[in-house]
Structure formats: structure tokens, C-alpha cells
């Protein structure tokens, strides 16, 4: 390794599928995320499926936020505009800081593949008590795009000029000042 190169740092990632109908046997979107994060050398810290319900989503995600063995939560599902799609509402009530650029970039990249249909996606990202949260749509294709085109690089410490991993030590600075 050249002196200016950084060593890879595996990130501990929890995968949440939000669905009223998916089971572990047919959760293709969750499987896609797990396959990609493990293939990149990261650690699957936890995995769960919960119903499209704000309380169910926030209960599970808050458990992971409170768990020091989880650095990042990536969810799939519940980001559309129908009555049962409530993942963004659940995530937004947990954010200390939203990462608006995540959803904006996801939709911009998605537009290049599915055109104006991307406007129906409410993909979102943010930080909650030192844990990164990212909500992706519920299709395997959207999970591939979110991982391959955004998260793969931002969760790799070697990615330059900057990445989310190098920010981990500073995410709770405001709490230490109190």
C-alpha cells in the first residue's frame, strides 16, 4: 500500500426491510443489500423485516441507533407516496441532521434509468445519534442503484475526496460539548 493510500475499514450495517408482505424467504431487496455490503467487505450487524408502520419502524431503528455494534442502517421499502408508505416520516422523526443530498442524488441517478417515475421516490438519509440512516425504495433495482452509485463509495474509507466513514468520530461532537 502506498503511503498516501488508506486501509479499508469495514462498517457495521443493519438492513431493514419495510413491508406488510415480505418474508425472509422472498425479501429480494434486503438480499440485494446484504449481498452488496458483504461483497464490499462490510459487516452485516443485523437484519429485520417490519410492517409499514411508523411505530414499528422507529422502534426497530432506535434499537439499532442505541446499539454500539451498528454504524449504519439501510432500509428498503415504504418510500413511495401511497397511504402505507411511511418510512420517510419514521426516519425524519429520528434524524438529528438530515442529509438532503442523499435523496436528491438518488432521484437524479434514478431519473437517468426510469425517467420521471423517479419523482415517486422519497428516498432519504440522515444522521441519528451518531448512526447514519438511509431509506431506499423497495425494489432490488433501487437497492442496487443506491448501493452501487452512492453508498458503496461513501461507506468506503478509501474514497476521496471525502466519505461518511471518516466522519464517524465527529458525529457526536455536539453531545460532548454539553
N, C-alpha and C positions, 0 to 999 in steps of 0.2 A: 504494500500500500504506500503510495506516495505521501510525503509529509503533509501535503495540503488536503489529502482525502480524509473523510470521516468514516468511522466504522459504523456499520448498521446497528441500530438499536431496535430490538423487537418491541412492539407496542401491544398492550393487553386490551383486546377489543371484545366487547359484548355485542351480540347480534340479536335484535328483537324483531320478530315478525308480528305485525298488527293485522289481524284478520279475524273475521267471525267464522270462516270456513276452513282455513288451512290447518293441517295437522303435520306432525313431524314427517309423516310418510310422503306428503305432497307439497312440502314447502320449498319449491324450486328457487324462489328469490332468496330465501335465507341460505339455502345450499350454495347458491352462486356467491354470496358474500363470504361465507365460510371458506369455500374453495379458494377464492382470490386472496383473502387475508392470510390464510395458511401458506399458500403458494408464494406469497411475498416474504414469508419468514416471520410473520407476526404470531401472536398467541391468541387463541380463542379463549377468552376469560369466562364466558358464559353464553348461553343461548336460551331464548324463551319465545313462546307464542302467546300473545294476549289478544283479547277481543278489542274491537273498535270501540273503545270506551275510555274517556279521559281519565277516570279514576284508576282503571286497570293499567293504563299506560304509565301514568305518573307514579303509581305505587311501585311497579317493576323498575322503572328508570331511576327513581330515587334510591332504591336498594343498591343499584349499581353505582350511582354517584357517591354513596356513602361507603362503598367498598374500595379500599385502597388497592385491590388487585385488578381494578378496572380503570383504564385510562381514557377509553373512547367507547361510546355507544353508537352503533349504526342501526337504524331501524329501516324496515321496508314495509310499505303499505300504509293506507289511511291518509294519503296526502292529496287526494283528489278534492272534488267540490260537492260530492253527494252528502246527504244527511249523516251518514255513518262515518265519513272521513274526518277524524278529529285529531290525528297525530300532530299537526302543526299547533293546534290550540294547546294540547298537552305539553309539548316541548316548550312553547313560548312562555308558559307559566313557570317553567323551571329555570329558564336562562338568567344568568347574571349579565351576560352580554350576548346579543345575537351576532351572528356572522352573516350579514346580509349578502355578501358576495358569494357565499356558497350556493344559495338558491338561485341567485341571478346567473352565475356561471353555469349551473346545471341546466337551467332553461335555455341559455344561449347555445350550449353544446347540443342539447336535445333538439332545438329548433332545426339544426343542420341535418338531423335524421328524420324527424317526424313533422317538421313544419309547424304550422300554427297550433297543432294539437298540444304542443308543449305548454300552452297557456293554462291548461287544466291542471298542471302540476304545481303543488305548493311545497316543493322540497325546501327544507330549511336546515339551518345549522346554528350552533351557538355553544357557549361555554356555561356550565353549571357547576359551581363549587369545585373548580379545577378539572372537570371532566368535559371533554368535547362530546357534543351530541350532534348527530347528523340524521335527518329523516329523508329517506328516498322513496320514490313511488314503488308500488308493489309488483312490478314486472321484472323478470330476470334481465331483460334488456336494459332497463333503467338502472338496475343494480350494477350491471357490467359497466355502463357509462359512468355512473357516479364513482365507482371504484377506479376503473382504468384511466379515466380522464381527469379526475380531481384527487380523490383520496389516496390513491397509490403513491403519488408524489408527495402530497402534503403530510402523509404519515411516514415518510422516509427521511430520517435524519440527514442523509447524504444529499438530499435535494437542495439545490441552490437556485436563487439567492436566499430563500428562506423557506421554512416549513413549520408545521404545528408542533413537531416533536421538540424542537429547540425552545419552544415557549413553555413547556410543562413546568419547569422550575419557577416561572414567574406568574403563573395563572392565579395564585392565591396571595399576591403581594398586598392587595387592598385589605385582606383579612389580618395580615401580620402587623399592619400599622395601627390597628385598633387598640 
